[in-house]
Amino acid sequence: RLATEAMYVMARHVFDDLGYRRYEWKCNALNEPSRRAAVRLGFTFEGVFRQHMVIKGENRDTAWYSMLDGEWPAAKAAFEAWLRPENFNGEGRQLRSLAELRVVLGRR
Protein backbone atom coordinates (compact mmCIF):
# COMPACT_ATOMS: atom_id res chain seq x y z
CA ARG A 1 0.00 0.00 0.00
CA LEU A 2 2.77 2.43 0.91
CA ALA A 3 4.72 1.71 -2.28
CA THR A 4 1.62 2.35 -4.39
CA GLU A 5 0.94 5.59 -2.57
CA ALA A 6 4.57 6.64 -3.04
CA MET A 7 4.33 5.99 -6.80
CA TYR A 8 1.09 8.00 -6.92
CA VAL A 9 2.77 10.94 -5.15
CA MET A 10 5.75 10.75 -7.52
CA ALA A 11 3.54 10.59 -10.64
CA ARG A 12 1.42 13.47 -9.35
CA HIS A 13 4.58 15.54 -8.87
CA VAL A 14 5.89 14.59 -12.33
CA PHE A 15 2.69 15.51 -14.16
CA ASP A 16 0.85 18.04 -11.99
CA ASP A 17 3.74 20.01 -10.48
CA LEU A 18 6.51 19.69 -13.06
CA GLY A 19 4.32 19.40 -16.16
CA TYR A 20 6.37 16.60 -17.70
CA ARG A 21 5.01 14.76 -20.73
CA ARG A 22 6.21 11.30 -19.75
CA TYR A 23 7.20 9.30 -16.68
CA GLU A 24 9.48 6.31 -17.23
CA TRP A 25 10.04 3.03 -15.43
CA LYS A 26 13.18 1.09 -16.30
CA CYS A 27 14.26 -2.23 -14.81
CA ASN A 28 16.36 -5.29 -15.47
CA ALA A 29 14.46 -7.25 -18.11
CA LEU A 30 14.91 -10.39 -15.97
CA ASN A 31 13.24 -8.78 -12.95
CA GLU A 32 9.69 -10.11 -13.33
CA PRO A 33 8.37 -8.63 -10.06
CA SER A 34 9.48 -5.15 -11.16
CA ARG A 35 7.97 -5.64 -14.61
CA ARG A 36 4.64 -6.74 -13.09
CA ALA A 37 4.70 -3.75 -10.75
CA ALA A 38 5.17 -1.35 -13.67
CA VAL A 39 2.12 -2.75 -15.45
CA ARG A 40 0.07 -2.87 -12.23
CA LEU A 41 0.84 0.81 -11.63
CA GLY A 42 -0.36 1.78 -15.11
CA PHE A 43 2.88 2.00 -17.08
CA THR A 44 2.87 0.77 -20.69
CA PHE A 45 5.61 -1.56 -21.93
CA GLU A 46 7.64 0.10 -24.68
CA GLY A 47 10.35 -2.45 -25.32
CA VAL A 48 13.66 -3.92 -24.24
CA PHE A 49 16.97 -2.13 -24.71
CA ARG A 50 19.23 -5.09 -25.41
CA GLN A 51 22.69 -5.02 -23.83
CA HIS A 52 21.79 -1.63 -22.38
CA MET A 53 24.51 -1.76 -19.74
CA VAL A 54 27.18 -3.95 -18.21
CA ILE A 55 26.69 -4.99 -14.58
CA LYS A 56 29.47 -6.98 -12.89
CA GLY A 57 30.93 -7.87 -16.27
CA GLU A 58 27.63 -9.16 -17.70
CA ASN A 59 25.35 -7.59 -20.30
CA ARG A 60 22.03 -6.42 -18.91
CA ASP A 61 18.88 -5.88 -20.94
CA THR A 62 16.61 -3.10 -19.71
CA ALA A 63 12.81 -3.24 -19.94
CA TRP A 64 11.37 0.20 -20.60
CA TYR A 65 7.87 1.37 -19.56
CA SER A 66 6.19 4.76 -19.62
CA MET A 67 3.12 6.69 -18.56
CA LEU A 68 2.20 9.70 -20.70
CA ASP A 69 0.62 12.98 -19.67
CA GLY A 70 -2.52 12.15 -21.66
CA GLU A 71 -2.89 8.92 -19.67
CA TRP A 72 -2.36 10.60 -16.32
CA PRO A 73 -5.91 11.89 -15.60
CA ALA A 74 -7.40 8.37 -15.80
CA ALA A 75 -4.43 6.83 -13.96
CA LYS A 76 -4.71 9.52 -11.27
CA ALA A 77 -8.42 8.78 -10.80
CA ALA A 78 -7.65 5.06 -10.42
CA PHE A 79 -4.85 5.71 -7.90
CA GLU A 80 -7.09 8.01 -5.86
CA ALA A 81 -9.97 5.52 -5.88
CA TRP A 82 -7.60 2.70 -4.87
CA LEU A 83 -6.07 4.72 -2.03
CA ARG A 84 -9.42 5.62 -0.44
CA PRO A 85 -9.83 4.04 3.02
CA GLU A 86 -13.12 2.42 1.95
CA ASN A 87 -11.19 0.35 -0.62
CA PHE A 88 -9.61 -1.63 2.25
CA ASN A 89 -11.19 -4.05 4.70
CA GLY A 90 -10.52 -4.21 8.44
CA GLU A 91 -7.32 -6.22 7.88
CA GLY A 92 -6.02 -3.66 5.38
CA ARG A 93 -6.63 -5.83 2.31
CA GLN A 94 -7.74 -4.16 -0.89
CA LEU A 95 -11.31 -4.69 -2.02
CA ARG A 96 -10.71 -3.64 -5.65
CA SER A 97 -7.39 -3.85 -7.46
CA LEU A 98 -5.76 -0.89 -9.12
CA ALA A 99 -6.10 -2.67 -12.48
CA GLU A 100 -9.83 -3.20 -11.90
CA LEU A 101 -10.29 0.45 -11.02
CA ARG A 102 -8.42 1.54 -14.17
CA VAL A 103 -10.87 -0.50 -16.25
CA VAL A 104 -13.90 0.82 -14.36
CA LEU A 105 -12.62 4.39 -14.67
CA GLY A 106 -11.83 4.06 -18.37
CA ARG A 107 -8.14 3.19 -18.78
CA ARG A 108 -7.36 -0.14 -20.45
N, CA, C and O of each residue as an XYZ file, in Angstrom:
432
protein
N       0.825     -1.200      0.000
C       0.000      0.000      0.000
C       0.864      1.256      0.000
O       0.597      2.203     -0.740
N       1.905      1.257      0.837
C       2.772      2.433      0.907
C       3.533      2.651     -0.395
O       3.703      3.790     -0.830
N       3.990      1.573     -1.017
C       4.725      1.711     -2.278
C       3.816      2.276     -3.366
O       4.249      3.107     -4.164
N       2.563      1.832     -3.405
C       1.616      2.345     -4.393
C       1.343      3.818     -4.145
O       1.293      4.612     -5.084
N       1.166      4.182     -2.885
C       0.937      5.592     -2.567
C       2.160      6.433     -2.929
O       2.018      7.549     -3.430
N       3.346      5.911     -2.683
C       4.571      6.639     -3.041
C       4.652      6.854     -4.551
O       5.028      7.937     -5.000
N       4.303      5.836     -5.339
C       4.328      5.989     -6.795
C       3.278      6.997     -7.256
O       3.516      7.755     -8.196
N       2.121      7.008     -6.600
C       1.093      7.999     -6.923
C       1.615      9.411     -6.662
O       1.450     10.301     -7.497
N       2.241      9.614     -5.506
C       2.769     10.941     -5.152
C       3.846     11.359     -6.155
O       3.894     12.518     -6.568
N       4.702     10.422     -6.545
C       5.747     10.749     -7.521
C       5.141     11.099     -8.880
O       5.554     12.076     -9.505
N       4.173     10.320     -9.341
C       3.542     10.594    -10.636
C       2.798     11.926    -10.594
O       2.838     12.694    -11.555
N       2.130     12.194     -9.497
C       1.417     13.472     -9.354
C       2.401     14.636     -9.445
O       2.111     15.648    -10.082
N       3.552     14.492     -8.814
C       4.578     15.535     -8.873
C       5.102     15.699    -10.306
O       5.253     16.818    -10.797
N       5.378     14.568    -10.968
C       5.894     14.589    -12.335
C       4.929     15.304    -13.277
O       5.342     16.166    -14.053
N       3.654     14.953    -13.213
C       2.692     15.506    -14.164
C       2.053     16.813    -13.698
O       1.977     17.770    -14.469
N       1.597     16.865    -12.456
C       0.847     18.037    -11.991
C       1.739     19.206    -11.591
O       1.409     20.359    -11.866
N       2.861     18.920    -10.947
C       3.735     20.005    -10.483
C       4.773     20.399    -11.533
O       4.975     21.584    -11.801
N       5.420     19.411    -12.119
C       6.508     19.693    -13.059
C       6.039     19.829    -14.500
O       6.741     20.411    -15.328
N       4.858     19.298    -14.809
C       4.317     19.401    -16.159
C       5.044     18.553    -17.195
O       5.034     18.884    -18.381
N       5.671     17.469    -16.763
C       6.372     16.598    -17.703
C       5.372     15.876    -18.602
O       4.207     15.699    -18.244
N       5.844     15.467    -19.763
C       5.008     14.764    -20.733
C       5.045     13.256    -20.558
O       4.117     12.563    -20.974
N       6.106     12.738    -19.947
C       6.210     11.296    -19.754
C       6.943     10.977    -18.461
O       7.776     11.746    -17.981
N       6.603      9.813    -17.914
C       7.196      9.300    -16.685
C       7.659      7.890    -17.025
O       6.862      7.079    -17.496
N       8.926      7.587    -16.795
C       9.485      6.308    -17.228
C       9.785      5.377    -16.065
O      10.109      5.805    -14.957
N       9.666      4.098    -16.356
C      10.039      3.025    -15.425
C      10.993      2.128    -16.197
O      10.646      1.609    -17.258
N      12.188      1.948    -15.668
C      13.180      1.087    -16.305
C      13.640      0.057    -15.285
O      13.846      0.380    -14.115
N      13.800     -1.177    -15.731
C      14.256     -2.226    -14.815
C      14.990     -3.309    -15.597
O      14.899     -3.385    -16.822
N      15.710     -4.133    -14.869
C      16.355     -5.289    -15.467
C      15.266     -6.138    -16.130
O      14.261     -6.467    -15.501
N      15.469     -6.482    -17.381
C      14.459     -7.254    -18.112
C      14.186     -8.612    -17.473
O      13.139     -9.209    -17.721
N      15.111     -9.107    -16.655
C      14.913    -10.390    -15.975
C      14.160    -10.246    -14.653
O      13.820    -11.249    -14.024
N      13.901     -9.029    -14.233
C      13.244     -8.784    -12.946
C      11.722     -8.786    -13.131
O      11.103     -7.734    -13.293
N      11.137     -9.974    -13.104
C       9.692    -10.114    -13.334
C       8.843     -9.371    -12.299
O       7.848     -8.757    -12.683
N       9.185     -9.395    -11.009
C       8.367     -8.628    -10.056
C       8.330     -7.134    -10.382
O       7.281     -6.503    -10.248
N       9.446     -6.568    -10.803
C       9.476     -5.153    -11.160
C       8.664     -4.891    -12.425
O       7.981     -3.871    -12.529
N       8.737     -5.798    -13.370
C       7.969     -5.641    -14.611
C       6.468     -5.711    -14.327
O       5.692     -4.936    -14.886
N       6.061     -6.641    -13.458
C       4.637     -6.740    -13.091
C       4.182     -5.485    -12.358
O       3.073     -4.998    -12.574
N       5.041     -4.966    -11.494
C       4.697     -3.749    -10.749
C       4.476     -2.583    -11.703
O       3.533     -1.812    -11.524
N       5.322     -2.444    -12.702
C       5.170     -1.351    -13.667
C       3.799     -1.407    -14.337
O       3.109     -0.393    -14.444
N       3.418     -2.585    -14.780
C       2.116     -2.751    -15.445
C       0.984     -2.509    -14.457
O       0.006     -1.840    -14.787
N       1.108     -3.049    -13.244
C       0.070     -2.865    -12.226
C      -0.146     -1.391    -11.918
O      -1.271     -0.966    -11.656
N       0.925     -0.615    -11.950
C       0.839      0.809    -11.629
C       0.405      1.665    -12.815
O       0.277      2.882    -12.681
N       0.178      1.047    -13.969
C      -0.361      1.782    -15.107
C       0.650      2.190    -16.164
O       0.314      2.947    -17.075
N       1.877      1.706    -16.061
C       2.877      2.005    -17.081
C       2.673      1.070    -18.271
O       2.223     -0.063    -18.105
N       3.003      1.544    -19.459
C       2.874      0.774    -20.688
C       4.253      0.294    -21.135
O       5.205      1.073    -21.187
N       4.347     -0.985    -21.454
C       5.607     -1.558    -21.925
C       5.957     -0.971    -23.280
O       5.126     -0.956    -24.188
N       7.187     -0.486    -23.421
C       7.639      0.098    -24.683
C       8.659     -0.768    -25.401
O       8.792     -0.682    -26.622
N       9.374     -1.592    -24.668
C      10.354     -2.448    -25.320
C      11.518     -2.776    -24.412
O      11.561     -2.380    -23.247
N      12.463     -3.514    -24.979
C      13.662     -3.915    -24.245
C      14.875     -3.324    -24.954
O      15.050     -3.502    -26.159
N      15.697     -2.628    -24.204
C      16.973     -2.132    -24.708
C      17.983     -3.251    -24.470
O      18.439     -3.462    -23.346
N      18.323     -3.957    -25.531
C      19.227     -5.093    -25.411
C      20.646     -4.615    -25.124
O      21.109     -3.621    -25.683
N      21.324     -5.342    -24.243
C      22.687     -5.016    -23.834
C      22.813     -3.533    -23.480
O      23.770     -2.865    -23.871
N      21.850     -3.048    -22.751
C      21.791     -1.634    -22.383
C      22.957     -1.210    -21.504
O      23.451     -0.088    -21.624
N      23.398     -2.093    -20.626
C      24.514     -1.758    -19.741
C      25.235     -3.026    -19.323
O      24.753     -4.139    -19.532
N      26.395     -2.829    -18.729
C      27.178     -3.948    -18.211
C      27.172     -3.847    -16.691
O      27.562     -2.826    -16.123
N      26.725     -4.918    -16.043
C      26.690     -4.993    -14.582
C      27.549     -6.183    -14.166
O      27.287     -7.317    -14.566
N      28.564     -5.920    -13.370
C      29.469     -6.977    -12.888
C      29.989     -7.839    -14.039
O      30.062     -9.064    -13.935
N      30.346     -7.175    -15.131
C      30.930     -7.867    -16.273
C      29.949     -8.588    -17.175
O      30.365     -9.250    -18.126
N      28.656     -8.477    -16.904
C      27.628     -9.157    -17.700
C      26.724     -8.131    -18.380
O      26.406     -7.087    -17.811
N      26.316     -8.451    -19.614
C      25.351     -7.594    -20.298
C      24.017     -7.632    -19.578
O      23.588     -8.680    -19.094
N      23.367     -6.485    -19.510
C      22.034     -6.423    -18.914
C      21.078     -5.783    -19.898
O      21.345     -4.703    -20.425
N      19.963     -6.451    -20.143
C      18.885     -5.884    -20.942
C      17.984     -5.084    -20.008
O      17.759     -5.472    -18.862
N      17.470     -3.960    -20.512
C      16.611     -3.099    -19.705
C      15.218     -3.036    -20.315
O      15.059     -2.686    -21.484
N      14.211     -3.377    -19.515
C      12.812     -3.241    -19.940
C      12.393     -1.801    -19.681
O      12.685     -1.241    -18.624
N      11.715     -1.210    -20.641
C      11.367      0.203    -20.599
C       9.843      0.342    -20.623
O       9.169     -0.236    -21.475
N       9.314      1.115    -19.677
C       7.874      1.369    -19.560
C       7.669      2.873    -19.448
O       8.581      3.599    -19.052
N       6.475      3.340    -19.795
C       6.188      4.764    -19.625
C       4.716      4.988    -19.307
O       3.855      4.148    -19.566
N       4.471      6.156    -18.736
C       3.124      6.688    -18.555
C       3.178      8.086    -19.167
O       4.091      8.857    -18.873
N       2.212      8.413    -20.009
C       2.200      9.700    -20.695
C       1.226     10.670    -20.038
O       0.298     10.268    -19.337
N       1.461     11.952    -20.281
C       0.615     12.976    -19.668
C      -0.856     12.823    -20.044
O      -1.732     13.125    -19.234
N      -1.136     12.362    -21.249
C      -2.522     12.150    -21.658
C      -3.183     10.985    -20.942
O      -4.410     10.918    -20.865
N      -2.380     10.067    -20.417
C      -2.892      8.918    -19.669
C      -3.055      9.232    -18.188
O      -3.759      8.524    -17.468
N      -2.400     10.296    -17.741
C      -2.359     10.601    -16.316
C      -3.727     10.867    -15.691
O      -3.972     10.348    -14.602
N      -4.634     11.635    -16.292
C      -5.910     11.887    -15.604
C      -6.656     10.605    -15.220
O      -7.177     10.507    -14.109
N      -6.713      9.634    -16.115
C      -7.395      8.372    -15.797
C      -6.598      7.567    -14.775
O      -7.177      6.971    -13.866
N      -5.270      7.547    -14.919
C      -4.433      6.826    -13.955
C      -4.554      7.464    -12.581
O      -4.625      6.763    -11.571
N      -4.577      8.791    -12.538
C      -4.712      9.518    -11.271
C      -6.029      9.158    -10.590
O      -6.062      8.910     -9.385
N      -7.109      9.131    -11.361
C      -8.419      8.779    -10.797
C      -8.395      7.365    -10.219
O      -8.967      7.119     -9.157
N      -7.737      6.439    -10.912
C      -7.647      5.057    -10.422
C      -6.820      4.987     -9.143
O      -7.216      4.317     -8.189
N      -5.676      5.671     -9.111
C      -4.852      5.709     -7.896
C      -5.664      6.258     -6.725
O      -5.670      5.678     -5.639
N      -6.344      7.375     -6.952
C      -7.089      8.013     -5.863
C      -8.226      7.133     -5.370
O      -8.492      7.082     -4.169
N      -8.904      6.438     -6.282
C      -9.968      5.516     -5.876
C      -9.380      4.342     -5.092
O      -9.955      3.909     -4.094
N      -8.235      3.830     -5.545
C      -7.601      2.696     -4.870
C      -7.135      3.083     -3.474
O      -7.245      2.285     -2.544
N      -6.625      4.277     -3.318
C      -6.068      4.722     -2.034
C      -7.127      5.103     -0.998
O      -6.798      5.259      0.177
N      -8.375      5.254     -1.402
C      -9.424      5.620     -0.440
C      -9.535      4.560      0.656
O      -9.458      3.365      0.372
N      -9.715      4.993      1.906
C      -9.833      4.036      3.016
C     -10.929      2.995      2.801
O     -10.777      1.848      3.222
N     -12.020      3.373      2.158
C     -13.119      2.421      1.953
C     -12.778      1.322      0.943
O     -13.562      0.389      0.768
N     -11.629      1.416      0.278
C     -11.193      0.351     -0.617
C     -10.440     -0.755      0.130
O      -9.952     -1.699     -0.492
N     -10.344     -0.645      1.450
C      -9.614     -1.629      2.246
C     -10.498     -2.159      3.363
O     -11.257     -1.410      3.978
N     -10.392     -3.461      3.621
C     -11.188     -4.054      4.697
C     -10.497     -3.833      6.042
O      -9.470     -3.157      6.110
N     -11.049     -4.392      7.095
C     -10.519     -4.214      8.440
C      -9.107     -4.725      8.629
O      -8.395     -4.262      9.519
N      -8.686     -5.683      7.797
C      -7.321     -6.216      7.876
C      -6.362     -5.471      6.951
O      -5.187     -5.822      6.852
N      -6.870     -4.442      6.274
C      -6.020     -3.662      5.376
C      -5.867     -4.246      3.986
O      -5.001     -3.818      3.223
N      -6.703     -5.224      3.647
C      -6.633     -5.832      2.314
C      -7.506     -5.046      1.340
O      -8.599     -4.592      1.680
N      -6.991     -4.898      0.121
C      -7.740     -4.157     -0.895
C      -9.028     -4.885     -1.258
O      -9.080     -6.115     -1.262
N     -10.053     -4.122     -1.558
C     -11.313     -4.692     -2.023
C     -11.348     -4.729     -3.551
O     -11.866     -5.677     -4.140
N     -10.796     -3.699     -4.188
C     -10.705     -3.638     -5.647
C      -9.260     -3.346     -6.019
O      -8.602     -2.509     -5.400
N      -8.782     -4.042     -7.030
C      -7.393     -3.849     -7.455
C      -7.254     -2.556     -8.254
O      -8.230     -2.018     -8.779
N      -6.040     -2.082     -8.329
C      -5.757     -0.889     -9.122
C      -6.097     -1.137    -10.589
O      -6.637     -0.256    -11.259
N      -5.786     -2.326    -11.089
C      -6.102     -2.673    -12.481
C      -7.609     -2.656    -12.718
O      -8.074     -2.153    -13.741
N      -8.367     -3.203    -11.778
C      -9.830     -3.204    -11.903
C     -10.361     -1.776    -11.926
O     -11.243     -1.452    -12.721
N      -9.835     -0.936    -11.070
C     -10.286      0.454    -11.021
C      -9.923      1.207    -12.293
O     -10.681      2.074    -12.728
N      -8.775      0.894    -12.902
C      -8.415      1.537    -14.171
C      -9.432      1.180    -15.246
O      -9.811      2.030    -16.051
N      -9.873     -0.077    -15.262
C     -10.871     -0.504    -16.248
C     -12.193      0.209    -15.986
O     -12.802      0.760    -16.903
N     -12.630      0.194    -14.735
C     -13.902      0.824    -14.365
C     -13.882      2.317    -14.681
O     -14.889      2.882    -15.109
N     -12.734      2.947    -14.469
C     -12.622      4.390    -14.673
C     -12.143      4.759    -16.078
O     -11.867      5.926    -16.355
N     -12.045      3.761    -16.965
C     -11.827      4.058    -18.367
C     -10.429      3.942    -18.924
O     -10.198      4.397    -20.045
N      -9.483      3.362    -18.209
C      -8.143      3.190    -18.779
C      -7.854      1.709    -18.883
O      -7.787      1.006    -17.875
N      -7.685      1.244    -20.097
C      -7.359     -0.144    -20.449
C      -8.536     -1.028    -20.217
O      -8.459     -2.234    -20.454
